[in-house]
Amino acid sequence: MKKIVGLSVFIIFMLTCWALAEDNPEGLYKNGNLSYENGDYEKAVSFYERLISIDKVSQEVYYNLGNSYFKLRKIGKAILNYEKALRMDPRDADIRFNLKLARAMAVDKINISERGFILSALFFLYDMVSVNELSLMCSFVYLAIILILILSIFFVAKRGFMFYTAGAFGAVFIILFIFLFAKIRNENFIKTGIVVAEKADTRSGPKEDYLLQFTLHEGAKVSIVKEARGWYEIELSNDLKGWISKNSVDII
């Protein structure tokens, strides 16, 4: 009897340790990667989603989750997570390539206005740098301006040159600050979503009996204007507007 009780306690102890290890972020990430490598993409999704639910997120987690959904042919969820990964690491070539590939597989080909060569060159830094990196750059340039102005007190002979240098840094700071403000606004105050339902009807109002305007499919990217009673009012890049069920869209 004692042996049975001892064995039961040991089994419970081992199961508890296993459960705790599985809930450990490193364990979840490792199990997610292992499941993906073994071709069990559903299980990989569950591990990565659990990581995100306990707020252990990184571009690697979103990227791997996007890959898992892509393998499951869930294009909307794949695009959603690639977009999230790209916000955290805008220069990652793999994320950009896979996002482009997933977008190519989306049913709705929504035209995005081209910037042209000059605007693309001007916005290159904006597109390739994250919010955190822009914040650091602004802080560095600001400190450089302060340092130059302090040094100009002691180096009277070079004060004019230092003022010009501080002015140049000031111009750079203004540009970086504008980019930072715009990026924070776009990522935190302007809601953008991805259609994750296979098919989603867009209506003229926030109710099923409103007039059907057009139909979107998974992977379509939309701007969210407002929400009401379980519906989002959305806007597409070509100025199409309508109401879509909240269950059909996930926010980036």
Summary of the structure (lengths in Angstrom):
residues: 252
radius of gyration: 25.0
end to end distance: 57.0
largest distance: 93.9
contacts: 721
relative contact order: 0.09
helix: 64%
strand: 15%
